[in-house]
Amino acid sequence: MVRSLTGRHGPVLTGGSQRRERSAQVKEIERKFLVISGDWRAEATAGTLILQAYLAASDGNSARVRILGDGTATLAIKTGIGMVRDEFEYPVPVADARRMMDARIGHVIDKTRHLVAHAGFVWEVDVYHDGLEGLVVAEVEMASESDCPDLPEWVGREVTGEARYSNTQLALTGKPAA
C-alpha cells in the first residue's frame, strides 16, 4: 500500500520499506537590497538568530551549514549567480552542523533574521553582528522573475548579484566598503 504524506518540500510517498520523496532542490528567485533606515522594525517579527558557515565556495557555487536559534540545522548547496539560483537544502543534526562549522572556510556569520510583510511579499531583513556589525540587508523571494514587488521606503540600493554582498563573500572577506 502506498500512502501520500506532506513533507517540507512536497508530497512524500511511502510504501513497504521504501520511501520516495520529492527533490530537496528549489529554484530560489530573490532580490537583495541594502537597508537604509530602521523603519522596517515597526512591522517586523521577532528575530531568529542564525549562525552559518561555508564549507566550500567556487564560481557562484557554495556549500553552507546553518544553525538556527530554534535548535535546528541545515546543510545547503547553492549553484548559480544573480537573481535565480538552484538551492538544495537538507536538515542535519545540530551536533553534526557544529562539527561541520569547524571545517569552514572563512568566518562564521552571525546574524538575526526578521520577517517583514510589505505589499503582498515577505521580506527577510538580516541584521549582521560581530565583524559585520552595521550591515543590514533585505531580501525578497518571488515566485517568478517577472514579479515586481513594491519596494519599501526603508530599502536603498539593490545589490542583487553583487558578489561582495553575498553571504559567501561576507564570510570570506568581511564587510564590504560602503
VOBA-1610 file (N, C-alpha, C; in pm, whole numbers, padded with zeros to 5 digits, always signed):
BEGIN
Met+00084-00118+00000Met+00000+00000+00000Met+00088+00124+00000Val+00052+00224-00079Val+00127+00349-00087Val+00043+00459-00024Arg+00104+00533+00067Arg+00035+00645+00132Arg+00103+00774+00089Ser+00028+00879+00082Ser+00084+01009+00049Ser+00083+01097+00173Leu+00197+01153+00205Leu+00212+01243+00318Leu+00267+01374+00264Thr+00274+01473+00347Thr+00332+01600+00304Thr+00457+01628+00385Gly+00567+01651+00315Gly+00694+01686+00377Gly+00727+01831+00350Arg+00843+01874+00395Arg+00884+02014+00380Arg+00886+02058+00235His+00927+01969+00144His+00940+02006+00004His+00831+01945-00082Gly+00722+01901-00023Gly+00611+01848-00102Gly+00574+01707-00062Pro+00497+01638-00148Pro+00447+01506-00112Pro+00558+01404-00092Val+00536+01317+00002Val+00625+01206+00029Val+00543+01080+00007Leu+00595+00989-00075Leu+00525+00864-00098Leu+00591+00757-00014Thr+00511+00683+00059Thr+00567+00576+00142Thr+00497+00446+00107Gly+00566+00339+00122Gly+00507+00208+00096Gly+00608+00102+00129Gly+00569+00004+00208Gly+00662-00100+00248Gly+00782-00039+00316Ser+00902-00088+00280Ser+01024-00035+00342Ser+01088+00073+00256Gln+01027+00106+00142Gln+01085+00209+00057Gln+01012+00341+00075Arg+01086+00446+00060Arg+01028+00579+00071Arg+01084+00665-00042Arg+00997+00732-00114Arg+01040+00823-00220Arg+00993+00962-00184Glu+01083+01056-00191Glu+01049+01193-00157Glu+01087+01283-00273Arg+01010+01391-00291Arg+01046+01489-00392Arg+01183+01546-00362Ser+01246+01594-00463Ser+01378+01653-00450Ser+01378+01769-00351Ala+01490+01785-00281Ala+01506+01898-00190Ala+01552+02022-00265Gln+01558+02013-00398Gln+01601+02125-00481Gln+01485+02220-00508Val+01513+02348-00493Val+01414+02451-00527Val+01485+02560-00607Lys+01409+02630-00688Lys+01460+02749-00756Lys+01444+02864-00659Glu+01551+02931-00631Glu+01547+03047-00543Glu+01551+03171-00632Ile+01442+03248-00629Ile+01433+03371-00707Ile+01420+03485-00608Glu+01526+03564-00593Glu+01522+03669-00493Glu+01601+03791-00536Arg+01564+03903-00477Arg+01636+04029-00495Arg+01686+04073-00359Lys+01801+04141-00359Lys+01865+04183-00234Lys+01892+04333-00239Phe+01867+04399-00124Phe+01882+04544-00113Phe+01953+04580+00017Leu+02025+04691+00016Leu+02077+04747+00140Leu+01961+04816+00212Val+01961+04808+00344Val+01858+04873+00424Val+01912+05008+00469Ile+01832+05113+00450Ile+01881+05249+00477Ile+01819+05314+00600Ser+01719+05249+00660Ser+01662+05304+00784Ser+01606+05191+00868Gly+01574+05222+00991Gly+01518+05123+01083Gly+01366+05118+01082Asp+01302+05183+00986Asp+01156+05188+00983Asp+01092+05050+00968Trp+01164+04952+00916Trp+01113+04817+00899Trp+01079+04753+01034Arg+01145+04795+01139Arg+01127+04731+01270Arg+00984+04738+01321Ala+00908+04839+01284Ala+00770+04854+01331Ala+00681+04739+01284Glu+00715+04677+01172Glu+00633+04569+01116Glu+00700+04433+01124Ala+00816+04424+01187Ala+00895+04301+01185Ala+00849+04200+01289Thr+00873+04074+01256Thr+00854+03966+01353Thr+00973+03966+01448Ala+00960+03891+01556Ala+01074+03870+01644Ala+01184+03803+01561Gly+01306+03834+01590Gly+01416+03782+01510Gly+01453+03639+01543Thr+01514+03574+01445Thr+01568+03440+01460Thr+01719+03449+01445Leu+01793+03403+01545Leu+01938+03402+01537Leu+01982+03295+01438Ile+02077+03330+01353Ile+02131+03236+01254Ile+02283+03241+01262Leu+02344+03124+01276Leu+02488+03109+01262Leu+02509+03027+01137Gln+02594+03074+01046Gln+02617+02997+00924Gln+02761+03007+00883Ala+02807+02901+00818Ala+02946+02895+00771Ala+02949+02821+00638Tyr+03053+02847+00563Tyr+03067+02787+00431Tyr+03175+02681+00434Leu+03143+02568+00374Leu+03236+02455+00369Leu+03315+02457+00239Ala+03256+02516+00136Ala+03321+02529+00005Ala+03254+02641-00071Ala+03330+02706-00159Ala+03275+02812-00243Ala+03364+02829-00365Ser+03299+02832-00483Ser+03373+02849-00606Ser+03279+02884-00721Asp+03310+02990-00794Asp+03236+03027-00916Asp+03085+03030-00897Gly+03037+03090-00790Gly+02893+03102-00768Gly+02829+02982-00702Asn+02906+02877-00677Asn+02854+02758-00610Asn+02904+02757-00467Ser+02818+02710-00375Ser+02862+02707-00235Ser+02793+02595-00159Ala+02862+02552-00053Ala+02806+02456+00043Ala+02804+02527+00177Arg+02684+02537+00236Arg+02665+02614+00359Arg+02602+02528+00467Val+02649+02546+00589Val+02584+02483+00705Val+02530+02596+00791Arg+02410+02573+00844Arg+02341+02679+00919Arg+02279+02619+01045Ile+02295+02691+01157Ile+02228+02656+01283Ile+02134+02770+01318Leu+02007+02736+01339Leu+01906+02836+01372Leu+01882+02842+01521Gly+01834+02956+01567Gly+01806+02976+01708Gly+01700+02884+01764Asp+01622+02820+01677Asp+01518+02727+01726Asp+01573+02587+01752Gly+01705+02569+01737Gly+01765+02440+01766Gly+01766+02344+01648Thr+01747+02395+01526Thr+01755+02311+01407Thr+01877+02352+01325Ala+01915+02265+01232Ala+02029+02295+01146Ala+02003+02241+01006Thr+02067+02305+00908Thr+02053+02261+00769Thr+02188+02265+00699Leu+02196+02185+00594Leu+02309+02187+00502Leu+02251+02225+00367Ala+02308+02325+00301Ala+02255+02370+00172Ala+02366+02379+00068Ile+02329+02343-00053Ile+02416+02359-00168Ile+02345+02459-00259Lys+02417+02564-00299Lys+02360+02665-00389Lys+02446+02673-00514Thr+02379+02686-00629Thr+02451+02699-00755Thr+02399+02819-00831Gly+02488+02887-00900Gly+02449+03000-00983Gly+02476+03133-00917Ile+02463+03238-00999Ile+02486+03375-00954Ile+02368+03460-00999Gly+02331+03557-00918Gly+02226+03650-00959Gly+02093+03625-00892Met+01987+03665-00960Met+01853+03661-00902Met+01796+03520-00894Val+01832+03432-00988Val+01777+03296-00991Val+01889+03196-00966Arg+01872+03115-00862Arg+01973+03016-00825Arg+01904+02885-00789Asp+01977+02775-00803Asp+01928+02647-00753Asp+01976+02631-00610Glu+01888+02580-00525Glu+01923+02556-00385Glu+01874+02418-00345Phe+01963+02340-00285Phe+01932+02209-00231Phe+01955+02220-00081Glu+01854+02196+00001Glu+01868+02214+00145Glu+01818+02090+00219Tyr+01895+02046+00319Tyr+01865+01924+00393Tyr+01880+01948+00543Pro+01791+01893+00623Pro+01809+01903+00769Pro+01926+01814+00812Val+02001+01861+00910Val+02110+01782+00968Val+02105+01798+01119Pro+02158+01700+01193Pro+02164+01716+01339Pro+02252+01835+01377Val+02213+01907+01480Val+02288+02026+01523Val+02431+01989+01560Ala+02450+01875+01626Ala+02586+01833+01663Ala+02673+01816+01538Asp+02617+01761+01431Asp+02692+01747+01306Asp+02721+01884+01245Ala+02623+01974+01251Ala+02641+02109+01196Ala+02755+02180+01269Arg+02762+02163+01400Arg+02872+02226+01476Arg+03008+02172+01432Arg+03014+02040+01411Arg+03140+01980+01367Arg+03175+02028+01225Met+03074+02041+01140Met+03100+02092+01004Met+03153+02234+01009Met+03102+02315+01101Met+03149+02453+01112Met+03297+02460+01146Asp+03347+02360+01214Asp+03490+02355+01244Asp+03573+02341+01117Ala+03513+02289+01009Ala+03584+02268+00882Ala+03555+02381+00782Arg+03505+02492+00830Arg+03462+02602+00742Arg+03579+02670+00673Ile+03543+02743+00569Ile+03636+02839+00509Ile+03587+02977+00553Gly+03676+03065+00588Gly+03635+03198+00633Gly+03578+03197+00773His+03498+03299+00802His+03442+03320+00934His+03298+03270+00943Val+03253+03244+01064Val+03112+03214+01088Val+03035+03345+01080Ile+02926+03344+01007Ile+02838+03461+01000Ile+02736+03450+01112Asp+02722+03557+01187Asp+02627+03566+01298Asp+02529+03678+01262Lys+02402+03643+01246Lys+02303+03743+01208Lys+02169+03710+01270Thr+02083+03810+01275Thr+01946+03791+01319Thr+01855+03823+01202Arg+01765+03729+01171Arg+01672+03746+01059Arg+01534+03782+01110His+01479+03888+01054His+01343+03932+01084His+01260+03920+00957Leu+01132+03889+00970Leu+01041+03884+00857Leu+00952+04007+00861Val+00932+04069+00746Val+00851+04190+00736Val+00757+04174+00616Ala+00627+04178+00642Ala+00529+04173+00533Ala+00513+04313+00475His+00520+04321+00341His+00502+04451+00274His+00442+04429+00136Ala+00326+04485+00113Ala+00260+04486-00018Ala+00251+04348-00082Gly+00213+04248-00001Gly+00192+04114-00054Gly+00315+04026-00063Phe+00429+04075-00018Phe+00552+03996-00017Phe+00608+03993+00124Val+00683+03887+00155Val+00751+03877+00283Val+00899+03906+00260Trp+00948+04006+00327Trp+01088+04046+00318Trp+01164+03984+00435Glu+01285+03934+00408Glu+01375+03886+00512Glu+01480+03994+00535Val+01481+04049+00655Val+01578+04153+00690Val+01683+04090+00781Asp+01807+04088+00733Asp+01917+04030+00809Asp+02001+04141+00871Val+02011+04136+01004Val+02093+04229+01081Val+02218+04152+01123Tyr+02334+04193+01072Tyr+02459+04121+01097Tyr+02524+04167+01226His+02598+04075+01288His+02666+04102+01415His+02817+04080+01400Asp+02886+04096+01510Asp+03031+04075+01519Asp+03104+04157+01414Gly+03190+04098+01334Gly+03271+04172+01237Gly+03191+04238+01126Leu+03064+04205+01114Leu+02978+04263+01010Leu+02879+04363+01068Glu+02902+04400+01193Glu+02813+04494+01263Glu+02786+04617+01178Gly+02659+04659+01174Gly+02620+04776+01097Gly+02564+04743+00959Leu+02590+04623+00910Leu+02537+04581+00781Leu+02396+04525+00800Val+02301+04577+00725Val+02163+04528+00727Val+02118+04517+00582Val+02074+04397+00543Val+02026+04376+00407Val+01886+04317+00412Ala+01811+04340+00305Ala+01676+04286+00293Ala+01666+04207+00163Glu+01608+04088+00173Glu+01585+04006+00055Glu+01437+03980+00042Val+01391+03972-00082Val+01252+03937-00109Val+01253+03822-00209Glu+01187+03711-00171Glu+01175+03597-00262Glu+01048+03612-00343Met+01060+03573-00470Met+00948+03588-00562Met+00916+03454-00626Ala+00794+03440-00674Ala+00752+03317-00741Ala+00808+03309-00882Ser+00832+03424-00945Ser+00888+03424-01081Ser+00973+03549-01100Glu+01056+03546-01202Glu+01142+03660-01231Glu+01062+03783-01272Ser+00942+03762-01320Ser+00860+03875-01366Ser+00786+03945-01252Asp+00788+03886-01131Asp+00726+03954-01016Asp+00796+04087-00993Cys+00719+04187-00957Cys+00775+04321-00935Cys+00722+04376-00803Pro+00784+04334-00691Pro+00734+04381-00562Pro+00754+04531-00544Asp+00655+04594-00478Asp+00671+04734-00440Asp+00783+04741-00337Leu+00872+04836-00355Leu+00986+04848-00264Leu+00947+04933-00144Pro+00976+04882-00024Pro+00950+04962+00096Pro+01043+05084+00099Glu+01000+05187+00170Glu+01081+05309+00180Glu+01213+05286+00252Trp+01223+05179+00331Trp+01342+05155+00409Trp+01451+05079+00334Val+01428+05044+00207Val+01535+04981+00129Val+01600+05085+00040Gly+01731+05065+00019Gly+01807+05155-00066Gly+01852+05083-00192Arg+01981+05092-00218Arg+02038+05039-00341Arg+02022+04888-00352Glu+01986+04843-00473Glu+01977+04699-00498Glu+02118+04643-00515Val+02145+04529-00449Val+02276+04465-00457Val+02264+04320-00505Thr+02151+04286-00567Thr+02133+04152-00624Thr+02247+04124-00720Gly+02312+04011-00704Gly+02420+03972-00794Gly+02554+04034-00765Glu+02562+04127-00670Glu+02691+04185-00632Glu+02759+04089-00535Ala+02863+04024-00582Ala+02929+03918-00504Ala+02970+03964-00365Arg+03014+04089-00351Arg+03065+04134-00221Arg+02957+04135-00113Tyr+02828+04134-00152Tyr+02719+04129-00055Tyr+02661+03989-00039Ser+02719+03890-00105Ser+02674+03752-00084Ser+02726+03706+00051Asn+02651+03620+00116Asn+02696+03570+00245Asn+02827+03494+00233Thr+02849+03429+00120Thr+02976+03359+00099Thr+03092+03458+00108Gln+03083+03568+00035Gln+03191+03667+00037Gln+03202+03737+00172Leu+03089+03760+00237Leu+03095+03820+00370Leu+03173+03730+00465Ala+03155+03598+00453Ala+03228+03504+00538Ala+03377+03501+00502Leu+03407+03517+00374Leu+03546+03507+00330Leu+03624+03637+00343Thr+03560+03751+00314Thr+03635+03877+00307Thr+03587+03984+00404Gly+03477+03960+00473Gly+03428+04058+00569Gly+03337+04162+00508Lys+03313+04266+00585Lys+03218+04372+00548Lys+03271+04453+00430Pro+03188+04470+00325Pro+03234+04549+00211Pro+03244+04697+00246Ala+03334+04765+00176Ala+03344+04911+00192Ala+03217+04974+00137Ala+03174+05081+00199Ala+03048+05147+00158Ala+03055+05204+00019
//
